[in-house]
Amino acid sequence: QTSMRARWVIESKFDPPRVNPRQIERSALVRRLRAAELDAILVQAPAGFGKSTLLAQWARALSQSGVGVAWLNLDEEDRHPEPFAAYVAAAVRRALGAPEDEAAGLRSGLSPAGELMALVGEVARSERRIGLVLEDYHRAECDELDALMRRFLERAPPWIRVAVSSRSS
C-alpha cells in the first residue's frame, strides 16, 4: 500500500487562512451559515470580497462548538478526480480526528474516489459532525470534479456540512 503522503501530500493545502486581528467579524453571516440546512453552501464573489474570511470565521465557530473542521485549499493541480478525492478524504479524516499517518493514507485499497465514497459511510456511522470547506473551487473546477462532488453530496449524511468558495458559480 502506498500512502498518499509518500506520493504528493502538500500539508499547506489543509491550512485555513491566518486570522487577521483587524478583519471585520461577519457574525450575522456566520449565524446564517450555521443555521442553513443545506447540503452545500456556495460562497461566490470576486477576488477580495471576503469569501475566505467569512468561511474561516464559520469554520472557527463550528470548531468552537465541537464540530470537526476540514479545510482544503484547491488549485489547478486538483483538477483531476484522483488527487482531489484523495485530498478531500484526507481532510475529512483529519476532521474525524484520525492520526496524521492514517489521515494521509488511502487505507482501504480503493481508488481515491472509492475511498471518498467509503468515507461517507464511515462518517455516517460515526455521527460525528463535520464542516468541510473547499476553498477556491473555481481553480480546480471541471466536469469530472463537479460529478464527483454531486455524488459525494448525494450520499453524505446531513451532519457533513460543505461550504465551497468560488469566484464563479
FENZI-V711802 format. One record per run of one state. SS is the DSSP state (h for helix, s for strand, l for the rest). FROM is the first residue (numbers start at 1). LEN is the number of residues. If there is no record, write none. Layout:
SS_FROM_LEN, SS_FROM_LEN
This chain:
l_1_3, h_4_5, l_9_2, h_11_4, l_15_12, h_27_9, l_36_4, s_40_5, l_45_6, h_51_14, l_65_3, s_68_6, l_74_2, h_76_3, l_79_2, h_81_15, l_96_4, h_100_5, l_105_7, h_112_15, l_127_3, s_130_6, l_136_1, h_137_4, l_141_2, h_143_13, l_156_4, s_160_7, l_167_3
